[in-house]
Structures are given as structure tokens and as C-alpha cells.
């Protein structure tokens, strides 16, 4: 994840849907701020608003929802379904 000021944070996706994600991160952010989340393996860059922060987790709402039928993201959701969410 990174913001418009160039700050970067590692994160782990805990749960994801077409409209948002729950991630584990030590990011120093506030609710209402915007970040960019790069899912490198699937070449997806997603703008998101931080909706909540709690106990090392962040709730993100995607500005543009994920198209589950796009080739790379369809594969991603298939893997999430097969292996469960971390």
C-alpha cells in the first residue's frame, strides 16, 4: 500500500470482496484517508478509502469495485475461494 505522499506500507489481505478489503498492516493512517493498494501478482492497482482502523487491521472501500470477470482478478478470486482467506 502507498499514499499520494509516497509513504509505503506492507499489508496482508485478510478478506476481500468486489467492493473492499480487510488488511493487516502497521500503516500510520486515519479513517477517511485514501491509499493505493497494489496486488502485484495480479497486476492490479486499486484506490481505496480507509473506512476503519482497529487492532492492526484496516477496512478499505475501493473507489472502483473489482471486476471479478477480468482475467487476472477472476484468477485471484478463484484462489481465494479455493484456499480460503488468510
BANU-146279 format. One record per residue: z negated, y negated, x negated of N, C-alpha, C, CB in turn. Coordinates in Angstrom, 3 decimals, always signed. Atoms other than C-alpha are relative to their C-alpha. Glycine has a CB too. Example, Ala and Ser with C-alpha at 12.3 -4.5 7.8 and 13.67 -1.06 7.14 Angstrom:
BEGIN
SITE        nc3        nc2        nc1       cac3       cac2       cac1        cc3        cc2        cc1       cbc3       cbc2       cbc1
SITE     +0.000     +1.190     -0.890     -7.800     +4.500    -12.300     +0.000     -1.200     -0.900     -1.246     -0.027     +0.992
SITE     +0.060     +1.190     +0.820     -7.140     +1.060    -13.670     -0.730     -1.090     +0.770     +1.415     -0.462     -0.414
***
This chain:
BEGIN
SITE        nc3        nc2        nc1       cac3       cac2       cac1        cc3        cc2        cc1       cbc3       cbc2       cbc1
SITE     +0.000     +1.169     -0.857     +0.000     +0.000     +0.000     +0.000     -1.228     -0.901     -1.227     +0.000     +0.974
SITE     +0.033     +1.266     +0.722     +0.594     -3.556     -1.138     +0.126     -1.145     +0.996     +1.130     -0.066     -1.063
SITE     -0.098     +1.157     -0.888     +0.340     -7.018     +0.331     +1.006     -1.001     -0.549     -1.376     -0.666     +0.181
SITE     -0.996     +0.999     +0.385     +2.521    -10.108     +0.079     -0.387     -0.751     -1.270     +0.204     -0.984     +1.129
SITE     +0.472     +0.660     +1.219     +0.382    -11.443     -2.804     +0.165     +0.880     -1.233     -1.457     -0.395     +0.153
SITE     -0.223     -0.897     +1.125     +1.245     -8.431     -4.978     -1.146     +0.954     -0.299     +0.277     -0.796     -1.201
SITE     +1.106     -0.943     +0.194     -2.112     -6.627     -4.731     +0.440     +1.378     +0.496     -1.295     -0.480     +0.751
SITE     -0.386     -1.358     -0.360     -1.713     -2.845     -4.581     -1.226     +0.899     +0.092     +0.998     +0.563     -1.017
SITE     +1.079     -0.966     -0.174     -3.952     +0.000     -3.414     +0.584     +1.377     +0.256     -0.932     -0.416     +1.156
SITE     -0.349     -1.369     -0.355     -3.662     +3.756     -3.357     -0.582     +0.296     +1.364     -0.513     +1.016     -1.059
SITE     +0.527     -0.415     -1.290     -4.125     +5.349     +0.025     +0.442     +1.423     +0.292     +0.460     -0.957     +1.119
SITE     -0.347     -1.336     -0.481     -4.073     +8.762     +1.666     +0.112     -0.075     +1.512     -1.062     +1.073     -0.443
SITE     -0.178     -0.013     -1.448     -2.688     +9.210     +5.156     -0.855     +1.112     +0.578     +1.496     +0.187     +0.389
SITE     +0.886     -0.959     -0.654     -5.293    +10.931     +7.305     +0.581     +0.424     +1.344     -1.407     -0.600     +0.189
SITE     -0.608     -0.260     -1.305     -3.495    +10.664    +10.642     +1.151     -0.987     +0.153     -1.052     -0.139     +1.182
SITE     -1.142     +0.897     -0.163     -0.137     +9.209    +11.606     +0.698     +0.312     +1.315     +0.988     +0.129     -1.190
SITE     -0.807     -0.139     -1.215     +1.902     +8.622    +14.733     +1.200     -0.931     -0.154     -0.838     -0.340     +1.309
SITE     -1.151     +0.903     +0.038     +5.060     +6.705    +15.559     -0.425     -1.466     -0.047     +0.892     +0.240     +1.211
SITE     +0.422     +1.398     -0.118     +3.018     +3.528    +16.118     -1.055     -0.442     -1.003     -0.518     -0.235     +1.360
SITE     +1.028     +0.402     +0.936     +0.354     +3.616    +13.431     -0.547     +1.146     -0.822     -1.107     -0.654     +0.727
SITE     +0.577     -1.015     +0.881     -1.753     +5.449    +10.902     -1.461     -0.318     -0.289     +0.795     +0.095     -1.314
SITE     +1.352     +0.120     +0.524     -5.292     +6.061     +9.771     +0.108     +0.414     -1.453     -1.053     +0.886     +0.807
SITE     -0.084     -0.292     +1.423     -5.532     +5.883     +5.983     -1.366     -0.139     -0.651     +1.013     -0.925     -0.681
SITE     +1.206     +0.112     +0.838     -8.277     +6.393     +3.429     +0.391     -0.872     -1.173     -0.548     +1.422     -0.481
SITE     -0.323     +0.919     +1.083     -8.336     +3.546     +0.931     -1.204     -0.861     -0.348     +1.191     -0.881     +0.380
SITE     +1.030     +0.947     +0.445    -10.599     +1.288     -1.087     +0.542     -1.430     -0.003     -0.509     +0.377     -1.409
SITE     -0.640     +1.317     -0.059     -8.388     -1.680     -0.260     -0.986     -1.059     +0.472     +1.223     +0.034     +0.931
SITE     +0.835     +1.136     -0.376    -10.136     -5.027     -0.041     +0.795     -0.865     +0.980     -0.446     -0.830     -1.264
SITE     -0.775     +0.671     -1.037     -8.580     -6.154     +3.235     -0.887     -0.349     +1.181     +1.171     +0.878     +0.455
SITE     +0.708     +0.355     -1.230     -9.667     -7.686     +6.510     +0.857     +0.375     +1.201     -0.347     -1.514     +0.027
SITE     -0.735     -0.241     -1.242     -8.722     -6.773    +10.069     +0.844     -1.227     +0.299     -0.968     +0.318     +1.188
SITE     -0.922     +1.093     -0.293     -5.723     -8.851    +11.084     +0.955     -0.307     -1.142     -0.773     -1.231     +0.341
SITE     -0.910     +0.227     +1.119     -4.133     -8.832     +7.640     +1.175     +0.975     +0.083     -0.744     +0.153     -1.352
SITE     -1.201     -0.831     -0.005     -0.696     -7.348     +7.010     +0.208     +0.611     -1.378     +1.239     -0.824     +0.421
SITE     -0.301     -0.709     +1.236     +0.287     -4.790     +4.381     +1.367     +0.677     +0.142     -1.115     +1.047     -0.333
SITE     -1.207     -0.821     +0.033     +3.341     -2.816     +3.384     -0.418     +1.360     -0.526     +1.137     -0.646     -0.891
SITE     +0.365     -1.350     +0.398     +2.937     +0.942     +3.163     +1.272     +0.745     -0.363     -0.783     +0.736     +1.130
SITE     -1.173     -0.738     +0.482     +5.422     +2.934     +1.092     -0.307     +1.489     +0.022     +0.403     -0.456     -1.435
SITE     +0.077     -1.455     +0.011     +5.809     +6.640     +1.880     +1.142     +0.430     -0.918     +0.114     +0.642     +1.478
SITE     -0.999     -0.172     +1.039     +7.638     +7.327     -1.364     +0.868     +1.231     +0.200     -0.668     +0.074     -1.328
SITE     -0.750     -1.252     -0.102     +8.644    +10.939     -0.804     +1.095     -0.078     +1.063     -0.947     +1.152     +0.315
SITE     -0.962     +0.085     -1.096    +10.484     +9.976     +2.383     +0.720     -1.341     +0.039     -0.697     +0.238     +1.319
SITE     -0.717     +1.253     +0.151    +11.795     +6.612     +1.171     -0.182     -0.918     +1.211     +1.469     +0.275     -0.223
SITE     +0.294     +0.821     -1.172    +10.065     +4.750     +3.990     -0.948     -1.119     -0.387     -0.605     +0.852     +1.137
SITE     +0.853     +1.160     +0.207     +8.630     +1.247     +3.694     -0.346     -0.537     +1.377     +0.697     -1.094     -0.896
SITE     +0.456     +0.317     -1.351     +6.546     +0.303     +6.705     -0.959     -1.182     -0.046     -0.680     +1.227     +0.654
SITE     +0.897     +1.159     -0.147     +4.990     -3.105     +7.549     -1.026     +0.342     +1.061     +0.791     -1.310     +0.381
SITE     +1.055     -0.350     -0.944     +1.634     -2.768     +9.286     -1.087     -1.067     +0.022     -0.603     +1.359     -0.354
SITE     +1.162     +0.877     -0.162     -1.257     -4.806    +10.611     -1.257     +0.855     -0.078     +0.060     -0.789     +1.355
SITE     +1.289     -0.682     +0.078     -4.783     -3.754     +9.714     -0.756     -0.323     +1.288     -0.820     -0.440     -1.283
SITE     +0.666     +0.192     -1.282     -6.463     -3.245    +13.085     -1.504     +0.146     -0.107     +0.532     +0.978     +1.011
SITE     +1.433     -0.212     +0.179     -9.862     -1.983    +11.931     -0.259     +0.594     -1.386     -0.564     +0.929     +1.111
SITE     +0.446     -0.542     +1.289    -11.801     -1.024     +8.792     -1.387     +0.584     +0.224     -0.012     -1.106     -1.139
SITE     +1.287     -0.657     -0.219    -14.641     +1.488     +8.807     -0.192     +1.128     -1.012     -0.096     +0.547     +1.446
SITE     +0.407     -1.096     +0.877    -16.347     +3.674     +6.180     +1.105     +0.498     -0.928     -0.490     +1.139     +0.827
SITE     -1.049     -0.392     +0.939    -13.444     +3.673     +3.695     +1.321     +0.367     +0.655     -0.470     +1.149     -0.811
SITE     -1.234     -0.290     -0.731    -10.775     +4.101     +6.377     +0.542     -1.287     +0.606     -0.244     +1.066     +1.106
SITE     -0.659     +1.132     -0.641     -8.263     +1.629     +7.783     +0.887     +0.514     +1.126     +0.829     -0.820     -1.027
SITE     -0.912     -0.283     -1.096     -6.464     +1.720    +11.108     +1.155     -0.971     -0.075     -0.713     -0.092     +1.369
SITE     -1.190     +0.830     +0.131     -2.918     +0.445    +10.798     +0.888     +0.119     +1.235     +0.783     +0.389     -1.255
SITE     -0.981     +0.005     -1.095     -0.490     -0.560    +13.559     +1.317     -0.460     -0.600     -0.450     -0.937     +1.205
SITE     -1.296     +0.331     +0.566     +3.146     -0.503    +12.493     +0.666     -1.114     +0.789     +0.896     +1.230     -0.034
SITE     -0.731     +1.086     -0.645     +5.148     -3.641    +13.226     +1.228     +0.566     +0.715     +0.417     -1.078     -1.039
SITE     -1.127     -0.715     -0.603     +8.193     -1.424    +13.893     -0.341     +1.474     -0.021     +1.352     -0.286     -0.756
SITE     +0.425     -1.395     -0.059     +7.422     +2.063    +15.101     +0.960     +0.908     -0.764     -0.108     +0.458     +1.452
SITE     -0.786     -0.981     +0.738     +8.656     +5.077    +13.167     +0.965     +0.697     +0.954     -0.920     +1.033     -0.703
SITE     -0.985     -0.766     -0.750    +11.830     +6.678    +14.429     -0.119     +1.448     -0.465     +1.464     -0.562     -0.206
SITE     +0.228     -1.393     +0.368    +10.836    +10.354    +14.409     +1.293     +0.796     -0.112     -0.907     +0.652     +1.008
SITE     -1.269     -0.714     +0.038    +14.508    +11.306    +14.679     +0.827     -0.372     -1.234     +0.794     -0.288     +1.263
SITE     -0.666     +0.334     +1.258    +15.556     +9.564    +11.454     -0.211     +1.182     -0.949     -0.558     -1.351     -0.620
SITE     +0.027     -1.228     +0.788    +16.332    +12.358     +8.988     -1.262     +0.147     -0.856     +1.212     +0.052     -0.886
SITE     +1.146     -0.117     +0.906    +13.637    +11.652     +6.361     -1.318     +0.057     +0.766     -0.022     -1.172     -0.981
SITE     +1.265     +0.045     -0.725    +10.900    +10.837     +8.870     -0.158     +1.214     +0.908     -0.097     -1.285     +0.821
SITE     +0.084     -1.234     -0.785    +11.755    +13.835    +11.056     -0.572     +1.110     -0.876     +1.399     +0.404     +0.563
SITE     +0.529     -0.992     +0.946    +11.086    +15.994     +7.979     -1.485     -0.234     -0.245     +0.773     -0.054     -1.335
SITE     +1.402     +0.343     +0.222     +7.807    +14.151     +7.371     -0.873     +0.474     +1.165     -0.152     -1.517     -0.195
SITE     +0.786     -0.402     -1.163     +6.555    +14.723    +10.922     -0.024     +1.522     +0.158     +0.561     -0.651     +1.266
SITE     -0.029     -1.456     -0.035     +7.629    +18.350    +10.712     -1.043     +0.572     -0.965     +1.411     +0.522     -0.353
SITE     +1.007     -0.439     +0.967     +5.478    +18.781     +7.587     -1.418     -0.272     +0.490     +0.222     -0.689     -1.336
SITE     +1.323     +0.339     -0.535     +2.539    +17.006     +9.208     -0.399     +1.023     +1.065     -0.006     -1.442     +0.594
SITE     +0.268     -0.985     -1.043     +2.805    +19.364    +12.182     -0.260     +1.383     -0.547     +1.143     +0.056     +0.953
SITE     +0.134     -1.353     +0.573     +3.137    +22.460    +10.013     -1.315     +0.170     -0.742     +1.163     +0.295     -0.949
SITE     +1.180     -0.129     +0.848     +0.268    +21.754     +7.646     -1.226     -0.710     +0.554     +0.302     -0.529     -1.361
SITE     +1.125     +0.746     -0.556     -1.934    +19.620     +9.859     -0.161     -1.302     -0.746     -1.297     +0.821     -0.064
SITE     +0.273     +1.278     +0.658     -3.288    +16.281     +8.882     -1.146     +0.186     -0.960     -0.323     -1.112     +1.029
SITE     +1.047     -0.143     +1.028     -5.370    +15.971     +5.696     -1.363     -0.432     +0.498     +0.361     -0.805     -1.231
***
